[in-house]
């Protein structure tokens, strides 16, 4: 958000040209010069109001959430000696709109939630309030979350909160001061809900989709040397990971996958060849939890980005901020000790992992639906 300044109404009235257009909404000043061309109602209509107080006109056509959404980018100041008359909710405020929040936060009794869940939700909402302006812009520009943002989310414990309770949380900071030992699946549910509330599905998937389904196979089934090195790196946002199962000819029918992993003569490595498609976060991932076929059957391997592994972005129906990719493995050399679980038992690892993935998806979809209810 630009540094806010104080103006008089006469000063605002001078900014009426196509390249220099300001408006007033509830005594706050917005520079709409660059936004006018993107205005759904047309540029001419918006510029007609340049230099004027459009409070009544705005609220006659828009929900308050529209102002909240665009204010961080467009607001440049306030009108001198005037006070806003319309209350805007604080970034961490619990919505008062019916069904916009789970019933516990609407005042109903619940055996599942307590004060720690409220504290955690408000902390998550505050963190994402700072992220949202950049998220909206990145969603529109098809830009993935930056490494700097990802690292911040890791250090604040946002990433760790999206994979559920377990020993991997020990010693980590979590939002709201929640202790790792008190963290439960309802805290995790809230983490997914608040990520979805960004209202930017591609960008939100860029934060957590590949990570929350790509890391569990490592800490649930990986050998000790991988858990020790990889899990902390990913939880703290220093490295990114994704899950690579789907292929052009094998989607949900995992048994049909064709990517192969053949042992080298000395038995110490696999040579991986094949392709994967629709892999979320693949374009920027450092690590890949990959389903392959060995001589013993379907097997999960941990593979690092390197020689022979190439990723190419796939344009999808939503934002490319998700980093959805096509992956090619061409004679990729992988240590045998990078097997996740047991060779030939990868199908069990995949099904175990899908269980948590579906849980995450349900949490996000319900929260997204609640956000729509709130806006309307």
Beta strands, then each sheet from edge to edge (+ up, - down):
strand 1: 5-7
strand 2: 16-17
strand 3: 20-25
strand 4: 28-31
strand 5: 75-79
strand 6: 241-244
strand 7: 260-263
strand 8: 269-279
strand 9: 287-294
strand 10: 297-304
strand 11: 309-313
strand 12: 325-335
strand 13: 339-340
sheet 1: 1+ 5+ 4- 3+ 2-
sheet 2: 6+ 9+ 10- 13+
sheet 3: 7+ 8- 12+ 11-
end
